[in-house]
Amino acid sequence: MHDEQEPLEDWARRREERQNAAKGKRRAVPLTEGPHRGQHVDPNAPRVIQEWNGTEWETVSLVSDLAEAKTVLYPPQPAEQKAAEWDRPALGKGRGRHRKPTPAEDREQ
């Protein structure tokens, strides 16, 4: 066996990881004649929503146009809540490099 060759077990493990990472990926394919072009070309054409199962694309649903396909492919994410003002930790003692000294501290130096 050459040093440049990868063991079959390592190759099979990497292949399995790639396939698992792609599972569940979805795409919208327009139901038009001719080659598939950019999604913006015919926004009113119906589309098939397909999902990758690891070996082939499976049809999941049918939608009426591009806008509906986008809502299926990219569902809105819940808004991240920001911490309230009182939940934030207080600043520690000292000036720190980024804090400006107060006028009283300037006079003492």
N, CA, C and O atoms as CSV, one atom per row, in Angstrom:
chain,resi,resn,atom,element,x,y,z
A,1,MET,N,N,0.848,-1.174,0.000
A,1,MET,CA,C,0.000,0.000,0.000
A,1,MET,C,C,0.893,1.236,0.000
A,1,MET,O,O,1.862,1.312,0.756
A,2,HIS,N,N,0.562,2.198,-0.849
A,2,HIS,CA,C,1.333,3.430,-0.938
A,2,HIS,C,C,0.962,4.358,0.219
A,2,HIS,O,O,-0.145,4.291,0.753
A,3,ASP,N,N,1.905,5.225,0.596
A,3,ASP,CA,C,1.654,6.190,1.663
A,3,ASP,C,C,0.593,7.205,1.250
A,3,ASP,O,O,-0.093,7.765,2.105
A,4,GLU,N,N,0.452,7.449,-0.059
A,4,GLU,CA,C,-0.474,8.458,-0.556
A,4,GLU,C,C,-1.917,7.969,-0.553
A,4,GLU,O,O,-2.843,8.777,-0.630
A,5,GLN,N,N,-2.118,6.665,-0.466
A,5,GLN,CA,C,-3.467,6.122,-0.503
A,5,GLN,C,C,-4.102,6.198,0.879
A,5,GLN,O,O,-3.454,5.982,1.903
A,6,GLU,N,N,-5.377,6.509,0.869
A,6,GLU,CA,C,-6.144,6.621,2.104
A,6,GLU,C,C,-6.778,5.264,2.422
A,6,GLU,O,O,-7.253,4.588,1.509
A,7,PRO,N,N,-6.795,4.855,3.677
A,7,PRO,CA,C,-7.465,3.596,4.020
A,7,PRO,C,C,-8.955,3.661,3.675
A,7,PRO,O,O,-9.584,4.713,3.787
A,8,LEU,N,N,-9.493,2.550,3.265
A,8,LEU,CA,C,-10.891,2.481,2.849
A,8,LEU,C,C,-11.832,2.890,3.975
A,8,LEU,O,O,-12.851,3.532,3.721
A,9,GLU,N,N,-11.511,2.535,5.202
A,9,GLU,CA,C,-12.375,2.877,6.343
A,9,GLU,C,C,-12.477,4.391,6.514
A,9,GLU,O,O,-13.554,4.917,6.795
A,10,ASP,N,N,-11.345,5.094,6.342
A,10,ASP,CA,C,-11.356,6.556,6.469
A,10,ASP,C,C,-12.186,7.188,5.357
A,10,ASP,O,O,-12.964,8.110,5.598
A,11,TRP,N,N,-12.015,6.687,4.151
A,11,TRP,CA,C,-12.783,7.212,3.012
A,11,TRP,C,C,-14.278,6.979,3.237
A,11,TRP,O,O,-15.083,7.883,3.009
A,12,ALA,N,N,-14.654,5.785,3.678
A,12,ALA,CA,C,-16.067,5.462,3.901
A,12,ALA,C,C,-16.657,6.335,5.013
A,12,ALA,O,O,-17.810,6.754,4.920
A,13,ARG,N,N,-15.883,6.610,6.052
A,13,ARG,CA,C,-16.353,7.458,7.146
A,13,ARG,C,C,-16.587,8.887,6.647
A,13,ARG,O,O,-17.612,9.492,6.961
A,14,ARG,N,N,-15.632,9.431,5.864
A,14,ARG,CA,C,-15.802,10.782,5.328
A,14,ARG,C,C,-16.992,10.865,4.380
A,14,ARG,O,O,-17.726,11.853,4.386
A,15,ARG,N,N,-17.183,9.830,3.565
A,15,ARG,CA,C,-18.309,9.798,2.626
A,15,ARG,C,C,-19.637,9.791,3.389
A,15,ARG,O,O,-20.571,10.508,3.027
A,16,GLU,N,N,-19.714,8.985,4.435
A,16,GLU,CA,C,-20.926,8.908,5.249
A,16,GLU,C,C,-21.216,10.254,5.921
A,16,GLU,O,O,-22.373,10.667,5.997
A,17,GLU,N,N,-20.184,10.935,6.405
A,17,GLU,CA,C,-20.362,12.245,7.030
A,17,GLU,C,C,-20.897,13.258,6.025
A,17,GLU,O,O,-21.779,14.052,6.353
A,18,ARG,N,N,-20.366,13.236,4.794
A,18,ARG,CA,C,-20.844,14.157,3.761
A,18,ARG,C,C,-22.304,13.889,3.427
A,18,ARG,O,O,-23.093,14.822,3.284
A,19,GLN,N,N,-22.664,12.621,3.303
A,19,GLN,CA,C,-24.051,12.284,2.966
A,19,GLN,C,C,-25.001,12.682,4.090
A,19,GLN,O,O,-26.084,13.203,3.827
A,20,ASN,N,N,-24.608,12.444,5.333
A,20,ASN,CA,C,-25.468,12.809,6.454
A,20,ASN,C,C,-25.624,14.319,6.567
A,20,ASN,O,O,-26.692,14.804,6.939
A,21,ALA,N,N,-24.578,15.063,6.251
A,21,ALA,CA,C,-24.652,16.519,6.320
A,21,ALA,C,C,-25.622,17.067,5.276
A,21,ALA,O,O,-26.257,18.096,5.510
A,22,ALA,N,N,-25.746,16.404,4.137
A,22,ALA,CA,C,-26.612,16.888,3.062
A,22,ALA,C,C,-28.049,16.410,3.211
A,22,ALA,O,O,-28.937,16.951,2.553
A,23,LYS,N,N,-28.308,15.414,4.053
A,23,LYS,CA,C,-29.676,14.898,4.202
A,23,LYS,C,C,-30.593,15.988,4.712
A,23,LYS,O,O,-30.223,16.779,5.579
A,24,GLY,N,N,-31.796,16.019,4.162
A,24,GLY,CA,C,-32.779,16.998,4.579
A,24,GLY,C,C,-32.688,18.314,3.839
A,24,GLY,O,O,-33.528,19.191,4.038
A,25,LYS,N,N,-31.694,18.471,2.995
A,25,LYS,CA,C,-31.556,19.702,2.213
A,25,LYS,C,C,-32.698,19.752,1.202
A,25,LYS,O,O,-33.033,18.742,0.584
A,26,ARG,N,N,-33.287,20.922,1.040
A,26,ARG,CA,C,-34.428,21.061,0.134
A,26,ARG,C,C,-34.115,22.003,-1.013
A,26,ARG,O,O,-33.251,22.874,-0.909
A,27,ARG,N,N,-34.839,21.809,-2.113
A,27,ARG,CA,C,-34.717,22.702,-3.260
A,27,ARG,C,C,-36.073,22.830,-3.934
A,27,ARG,O,O,-36.948,21.979,-3.774
A,28,ALA,N,N,-36.230,23.910,-4.691
A,28,ALA,CA,C,-37.459,24.145,-5.459
A,28,ALA,C,C,-37.112,24.069,-6.934
A,28,ALA,O,O,-36.241,24.796,-7.410
A,29,VAL,N,N,-37.789,23.192,-7.655
A,29,VAL,CA,C,-37.532,22.995,-9.082
A,29,VAL,C,C,-38.759,23.479,-9.852
A,29,VAL,O,O,-39.861,22.985,-9.617
A,30,PRO,N,N,-38.588,24.439,-10.773
A,30,PRO,CA,C,-39.740,24.935,-11.530
A,30,PRO,C,C,-40.285,23.875,-12.492
A,30,PRO,O,O,-39.530,23.088,-13.063
A,31,LEU,N,N,-41.575,23.872,-12.652
A,31,LEU,CA,C,-42.225,22.937,-13.579
A,31,LEU,C,C,-42.404,23.632,-14.925
A,31,LEU,O,O,-43.524,23.942,-15.331
A,32,THR,N,N,-41.307,23.868,-15.599
A,32,THR,CA,C,-41.321,24.501,-16.913
A,32,THR,C,C,-40.532,23.630,-17.873
A,32,THR,O,O,-39.758,22.766,-17.460
A,33,GLU,N,N,-40.742,23.872,-19.167
A,33,GLU,CA,C,-39.995,23.115,-20.164
A,33,GLU,C,C,-38.620,23.713,-20.334
A,33,GLU,O,O,-38.389,24.882,-20.026
A,34,GLY,N,N,-37.716,22.899,-20.827
A,34,GLY,CA,C,-36.363,23.373,-21.070
A,34,GLY,C,C,-35.481,23.181,-19.854
A,34,GLY,O,O,-35.890,22.575,-18.864
A,35,PRO,N,N,-34.263,23.704,-19.938
A,35,PRO,CA,C,-33.323,23.528,-18.827
A,35,PRO,C,C,-33.745,24.359,-17.616
A,35,PRO,O,O,-34.381,25.403,-17.753
A,36,HIS,N,N,-33.380,23.877,-16.434
A,36,HIS,CA,C,-33.667,24.628,-15.211
A,36,HIS,C,C,-32.732,25.826,-15.158
A,36,HIS,O,O,-31.513,25.691,-15.255
A,37,ARG,N,N,-33.326,26.985,-15.005
A,37,ARG,CA,C,-32.540,28.212,-14.963
A,37,ARG,C,C,-32.665,28.819,-13.575
A,37,ARG,O,O,-33.178,28.178,-12.658
A,38,GLY,N,N,-32.206,30.032,-13.419
A,38,GLY,CA,C,-32.292,30.718,-12.132
A,38,GLY,C,C,-33.736,30.827,-11.674
A,38,GLY,O,O,-34.656,30.887,-12.489
A,39,GLN,N,N,-33.923,30.852,-10.360
A,39,GLN,CA,C,-35.271,30.861,-9.825
A,39,GLN,C,C,-36.029,32.145,-10.160
A,39,GLN,O,O,-37.259,32.157,-10.128
A,40,HIS,N,N,-35.320,33.216,-10.479
A,40,HIS,CA,C,-35.957,34.490,-10.776
A,40,HIS,C,C,-36.508,34.558,-12.196
A,40,HIS,O,O,-37.233,35.500,-12.517
A,41,VAL,N,N,-36.192,33.597,-13.055
A,41,VAL,CA,C,-36.561,33.676,-14.469
A,41,VAL,C,C,-38.063,33.615,-14.673
A,41,VAL,O,O,-38.609,34.411,-15.438
A,42,ASP,N,N,-38.734,32.710,-14.022
A,42,ASP,CA,C,-40.188,32.587,-14.170
A,42,ASP,C,C,-40.810,32.480,-12.781
A,42,ASP,O,O,-41.137,31.376,-12.344
A,43,PRO,N,N,-40.982,33.606,-12.073
A,43,PRO,CA,C,-41.442,33.548,-10.691
A,43,PRO,C,C,-42.876,33.055,-10.516
A,43,PRO,O,O,-43.253,32.651,-9.416
A,44,ASN,N,N,-43.685,33.081,-11.581
A,44,ASN,CA,C,-45.076,32.649,-11.456
A,44,ASN,C,C,-45.283,31.173,-11.784
A,44,ASN,O,O,-46.402,30.673,-11.672
A,45,ALA,N,N,-44.238,30.473,-12.182
A,45,ALA,CA,C,-44.361,29.053,-12.533
A,45,ALA,C,C,-44.496,28.216,-11.259
A,45,ALA,O,O,-43.886,28.523,-10.235
A,46,PRO,N,N,-45.305,27.152,-11.339
A,46,PRO,CA,C,-45.398,26.256,-10.174
A,46,PRO,C,C,-44.068,25.543,-9.951
A,46,PRO,O,O,-43.279,25.371,-10.880
A,47,ARG,N,N,-43.836,25.134,-8.718
A,47,ARG,CA,C,-42.575,24.486,-8.369
A,47,ARG,C,C,-42.809,23.239,-7.541
A,47,ARG,O,O,-43.781,23.126,-6.794
A,48,VAL,N,N,-41.879,22.302,-7.702
A,48,VAL,CA,C,-41.872,21.086,-6.904
A,48,VAL,C,C,-40.826,21.272,-5.817
A,48,VAL,O,O,-39.693,21.655,-6.108
A,49,ILE,N,N,-41.190,21.007,-4.578
A,49,ILE,CA,C,-40.238,21.063,-3.478
A,49,ILE,C,C,-39.687,19.654,-3.301
A,49,ILE,O,O,-40.436,18.701,-3.089
A,50,GLN,N,N,-38.356,19.538,-3.392
A,50,GLN,CA,C,-37.704,18.239,-3.273
A,50,GLN,C,C,-36.753,18.250,-2.089
A,50,GLN,O,O,-36.197,19.284,-1.720
A,51,GLU,N,N,-36.580,17.057,-1.497
A,51,GLU,CA,C,-35.691,16.904,-0.348
A,51,GLU,C,C,-34.690,15.797,-0.627
A,51,GLU,O,O,-35.058,14.749,-1.159
A,52,TRP,N,N,-33.424,16.016,-0.274
A,52,TRP,CA,C,-32.356,15.043,-0.488
A,52,TRP,C,C,-32.392,14.021,0.646
A,52,TRP,O,O,-32.355,14.396,1.818
A,53,ASN,N,N,-32.464,12.734,0.307
A,53,ASN,CA,C,-32.523,11.703,1.340
A,53,ASN,C,C,-31.182,11.003,1.550
A,53,ASN,O,O,-31.095,10.046,2.319
A,54,GLY,N,N,-30.150,11.472,0.876
A,54,GLY,CA,C,-28.827,10.876,0.998
A,54,GLY,C,C,-28.390,10.187,-0.277
A,54,GLY,O,O,-27.194,10.025,-0.515
A,55,THR,N,N,-29.349,9.775,-1.106
A,55,THR,CA,C,-29.012,9.130,-2.370
A,55,THR,C,C,-29.751,9.736,-3.560
A,55,THR,O,O,-29.265,9.669,-4.689
A,56,GLU,N,N,-30.929,10.332,-3.316
A,56,GLU,CA,C,-31.690,10.919,-4.420
A,56,GLU,C,C,-32.624,12.002,-3.904
A,56,GLU,O,O,-32.883,12.100,-2.705
A,57,TRP,N,N,-33.133,12.826,-4.845
A,57,TRP,CA,C,-34.091,13.872,-4.500
A,57,TRP,C,C,-35.486,13.281,-4.491
A,57,TRP,O,O,-35.903,12.659,-5.468
A,58,GLU,N,N,-36.223,13.469,-3.383
A,58,GLU,CA,C,-37.596,12.989,-3.266
A,58,GLU,C,C,-38.539,14.183,-3.289
A,58,GLU,O,O,-38.250,15.223,-2.696
A,59,THR,N,N,-39.672,14.030,-3.979
A,59,THR,CA,C,-40.658,15.099,-4.034
A,59,THR,C,C,-41.394,15.160,-2.707
A,59,THR,O,O,-41.891,14.150,-2.207
A,60,VAL,N,N,-41.456,16.367,-2.141
A,60,VAL,CA,C,-42.107,16.565,-0.849
A,60,VAL,C,C,-43.456,17.233,-1.034
A,60,VAL,O,O,-44.449,16.812,-0.440
A,61,SER,N,N,-43.496,18.291,-1.868
A,61,SER,CA,C,-44.752,18.997,-2.072
A,61,SER,C,C,-44.718,19.776,-3.379
A,61,SER,O,O,-43.693,19.837,-4.058
A,62,LEU,N,N,-45.845,20.363,-3.713
A,62,LEU,CA,C,-45.999,21.175,-4.911
A,62,LEU,C,C,-46.519,22.534,-4.470
A,62,LEU,O,O,-47.472,22.608,-3.695
A,63,VAL,N,N,-45.902,23.619,-4.957
A,63,VAL,CA,C,-46.340,24.973,-4.607
A,63,VAL,C,C,-46.652,25.741,-5.879
A,63,VAL,O,O,-46.205,25.368,-6.964
A,64,SER,N,N,-47.426,26.822,-5.741
A,64,SER,CA,C,-47.939,27.517,-6.922
A,64,SER,C,C,-46.964,28.509,-7.550
A,64,SER,O,O,-47.053,28.760,-8.752
A,65,ASP,N,N,-46.026,29.088,-6.773
A,65,ASP,CA,C,-45.111,30.075,-7.356
A,65,ASP,C,C,-43.854,30.215,-6.507
A,65,ASP,O,O,-43.691,29.522,-5.503
A,66,LEU,N,N,-42.968,31.119,-6.921
A,66,LEU,CA,C,-41.687,31.309,-6.243
A,66,LEU,C,C,-41.868,31.829,-4.821
A,66,LEU,O,O,-41.162,31.390,-3.913
A,67,ALA,N,N,-42.796,32.750,-4.614
A,67,ALA,CA,C,-43.003,33.314,-3.274
A,67,ALA,C,C,-43.394,32.226,-2.277
A,67,ALA,O,O,-42.894,32.198,-1.153
A,68,GLU,N,N,-44.274,31.349,-2.685
A,68,GLU,CA,C,-44.695,30.255,-1.800
A,68,GLU,C,C,-43.559,29.260,-1.581
A,68,GLU,O,O,-43.411,28.712,-0.489
A,69,ALA,N,N,-42.758,29.027,-2.621
A,69,ALA,CA,C,-41.610,28.129,-2.485
A,69,ALA,C,C,-40.615,28.681,-1.470
A,69,ALA,O,O,-40.047,27.922,-0.685
A,70,LYS,N,N,-40.398,29.994,-1.479
A,70,LYS,CA,C,-39.474,30.599,-0.523
A,70,LYS,C,C,-39.980,30.456,0.906
A,70,LYS,O,O,-39.179,30.271,1.822
A,71,THR,N,N,-41.289,30.537,1.117
A,71,THR,CA,C,-41.816,30.373,2.473
A,71,THR,C,C,-41.634,28.945,2.963
A,71,THR,O,O,-41.466,28.716,4.161
A,72,VAL,N,N,-41.666,27.981,2.046
A,72,VAL,CA,C,-41.449,26.581,2.442
A,72,VAL,C,C,-39.960,26.319,2.683
A,72,VAL,O,O,-39.593,25.662,3.657
A,73,LEU,N,N,-39.105,26.833,1.793
A,73,LEU,CA,C,-37.665,26.581,1.910
A,73,LEU,C,C,-37.008,27.365,3.032
A,73,LEU,O,O,-36.090,26.866,3.683
A,74,TYR,N,N,-37.465,28.580,3.262
A,74,TYR,CA,C,-36.844,29.458,4.247
A,74,TYR,C,C,-37.884,29.950,5.250
A,74,TYR,O,O,-38.302,31.106,5.177
A,75,PRO,N,N,-38.313,29.100,6.187
A,75,PRO,CA,C,-39.319,29.542,7.161
A,75,PRO,C,C,-38.735,30.634,8.057
A,75,PRO,O,O,-37.532,30.644,8.315
A,76,PRO,N,N,-39.578,31.551,8.530
A,76,PRO,CA,C,-39.058,32.627,9.380
A,76,PRO,C,C,-38.510,32.059,10.685
A,76,PRO,O,O,-39.115,31.184,11.305
A,77,GLN,N,N,-37.349,32.578,11.088
A,77,GLN,CA,C,-36.721,32.135,12.328
A,77,GLN,C,C,-37.279,32.958,13.484
A,77,GLN,O,O,-37.597,34.134,13.302
A,78,PRO,N,N,-37.404,32.364,14.667
A,78,PRO,CA,C,-37.891,33.151,15.811
A,78,PRO,C,C,-36.898,34.253,16.149
A,78,PRO,O,O,-35.684,34.061,16.077
A,79,ALA,N,N,-37.426,35.389,16.513
A,79,ALA,CA,C,-36.574,36.534,16.842
A,79,ALA,C,C,-35.833,36.257,18.146
A,79,ALA,O,O,-36.408,35.754,19.111
A,80,GLU,N,N,-34.558,36.591,18.154
A,80,GLU,CA,C,-33.757,36.383,19.355
A,80,GLU,C,C,-34.042,37.510,20.335
A,80,GLU,O,O,-33.973,38.686,19.978
A,81,GLN,N,N,-34.362,37.149,21.564
A,81,GLN,CA,C,-34.676,38.164,22.557
A,81,GLN,C,C,-33.388,38.711,23.153
A,81,GLN,O,O,-32.474,37.962,23.498
A,82,LYS,N,N,-33.338,40.017,23.264
A,82,LYS,CA,C,-32.168,40.661,23.846
A,82,LYS,C,C,-32.363,40.766,25.356
A,82,LYS,O,O,-33.487,40.878,25.844
A,83,ALA,N,N,-31.276,40.728,26.070
A,83,ALA,CA,C,-31.348,40.831,27.522
A,83,ALA,C,C,-31.842,42.213,27.923
A,83,ALA,O,O,-31.479,43.218,27.313
A,84,ALA,N,N,-32.673,42.247,28.953
A,84,ALA,CA,C,-33.147,43.521,29.462
A,84,ALA,C,C,-31.987,44.250,30.137
A,84,ALA,O,O,-30.977,43.641,30.489
A,85,GLU,N,N,-32.142,45.534,30.309
A,85,GLU,CA,C,-31.068,46.354,30.876
A,85,GLU,C,C,-30.635,45.854,32.249
A,85,GLU,O,O,-29.444,45.876,32.559
A,86,TRP,N,N,-31.555,45.413,33.063
A,86,TRP,CA,C,-31.219,44.961,34.420
A,86,TRP,C,C,-30.600,43.564,34.428
A,86,TRP,O,O,-30.051,43.148,35.449
A,87,ASP,N,N,-30.675,42.833,33.319
A,87,ASP,CA,C,-30.075,41.502,33.247
A,87,ASP,C,C,-28.591,41.550,32.910
A,87,ASP,O,O,-27.886,40.552,33.057
A,88,ARG,N,N,-28.122,42.693,32.465
A,88,ARG,CA,C,-26.725,42.789,32.062
A,88,ARG,C,C,-25.842,42.916,33.301
A,88,ARG,O,O,-26.234,43.539,34.288
A,89,PRO,N,N,-24.659,42.327,33.246
A,89,PRO,CA,C,-23.773,42.457,34.404
A,89,PRO,C,C,-23.253,43.890,34.534
A,89,PRO,O,O,-23.029,44.579,33.539
A,90,ALA,N,N,-23.067,44.320,35.781
A,90,ALA,CA,C,-22.561,45.663,36.034
A,90,ALA,C,C,-21.076,45.720,35.688
A,90,ALA,O,O,-20.382,44.703,35.706
A,91,LEU,N,N,-20.603,46.918,35.375
A,91,LEU,CA,C,-19.186,47.092,35.082
A,91,LEU,C,C,-18.388,46.967,36.369
A,91,LEU,O,O,-18.832,47.393,37.436
A,92,GLY,N,N,-17.221,46.385,36.256
A,92,GLY,CA,C,-16.371,46.216,37.426
A,92,GLY,C,C,-15.695,47.520,37.817
A,92,GLY,O,O,-15.840,48.539,37.142
A,93,LYS,N,N,-14.946,47.470,38.931
A,93,LYS,CA,C,-14.234,48.645,39.413
A,93,LYS,C,C,-13.066,48.956,38.486
A,93,LYS,O,O,-12.581,48.085,37.765
A,94,GLY,N,N,-12.632,50.181,38.513
A,94,GLY,CA,C,-11.472,50.577,37.729
A,94,GLY,C,C,-11.864,51.282,36.451
A,94,GLY,O,O,-13.016,51.270,36.020
A,95,ARG,N,N,-10.848,51.898,35.865
A,95,ARG,CA,C,-11.093,52.658,34.641
A,95,ARG,C,C,-11.095,51.761,33.425
A,95,ARG,O,O,-11.944,51.921,32.548
A,96,GLY,N,N,-10.173,50.826,33.346
A,96,GLY,CA,C,-10.079,50.001,32.158
A,96,GLY,C,C,-9.477,50.797,31.014
A,96,GLY,O,O,-9.489,52.027,31.035
A,97,ARG,N,N,-8.965,50.118,30.044
A,97,ARG,CA,C,-8.294,50.797,28.927
A,97,ARG,C,C,-9.246,51.616,28.088
A,97,ARG,O,O,-8.861,52.661,27.564
A,98,HIS,N,N,-10.481,51.167,27.948
A,98,HIS,CA,C,-11.405,51.828,27.035
A,98,HIS,C,C,-12.209,52.938,27.694
A,98,HIS,O,O,-12.935,53.653,27.003
A,99,ARG,N,N,-12.102,53.103,29.007
A,99,ARG,CA,C,-12.881,54.132,29.693
A,99,ARG,C,C,-12.053,55.401,29.845
A,99,ARG,O,O,-10.853,55.349,30.116
A,100,LYS,N,N,-12.703,56.519,29.670
A,100,LYS,CA,C,-12.025,57.804,29.832
A,100,LYS,C,C,-11.975,58.152,31.321
A,100,LYS,O,O,-12.927,57.866,32.047
A,101,PRO,N,N,-10.890,58.761,31.787
A,101,PRO,CA,C,-10.834,59.167,33.192
A,101,PRO,C,C,-11.777,60.340,33.455
A,101,PRO,O,O,-12.031,61.157,32.569
A,102,THR,N,N,-12.283,60.411,34.659
A,102,THR,CA,C,-13.153,61.529,35.022
A,102,THR,C,C,-12.291,62.762,35.228
A,102,THR,O,O,-11.088,62.628,35.451
A,103,PRO,N,N,-12.861,63.954,35.162
A,103,PRO,CA,C,-12.067,65.179,35.354
A,103,PRO,C,C,-11.349,65.206,36.698
A,103,PRO,O,O,-10.239,65.732,36.770
A,104,ALA,N,N,-11.940,64.655,37.778
A,104,ALA,CA,C,-11.304,64.650,39.094
A,104,ALA,C,C,-10.037,63.786,39.041
A,104,ALA,O,O,-9.028,64.145,39.647
A,105,GLU,N,N,-10.073,62.678,38.341
A,105,GLU,CA,C,-8.896,61.796,38.227
A,105,GLU,C,C,-7.797,62.480,37.425
A,105,GLU,O,O,-6.614,62.252,37.675
A,106,ASP,N,N,-8.173,63.301,36.481
A,106,ASP,CA,C,-7.184,64.040,35.688
A,106,ASP,C,C,-6.401,65.019,36.566
A,106,ASP,O,O,-5.187,65.151,36.415
A,107,ARG,N,N,-7.095,65.710,37.485
A,107,ARG,CA,C,-6.466,66.710,38.342
A,107,ARG,C,C,-5.525,66.060,39.344
A,107,ARG,O,O,-4.536,66.676,39.744
A,108,GLU,N,N,-5.809,64.832,39.759
A,108,GLU,CA,C,-4.971,64.164,40.755
A,108,GLU,C,C,-3.631,63.749,40.157
A,108,GLU,O,O,-2.646,63.654,40.889
A,109,GLN,N,N,-3.567,63.514,38.923
A,109,GLN,CA,C,-2.328,63.037,38.287
A,109,GLN,C,C,-1.385,64.099,37.973
A,109,GLN,O,O,-0.309,63.830,37.438
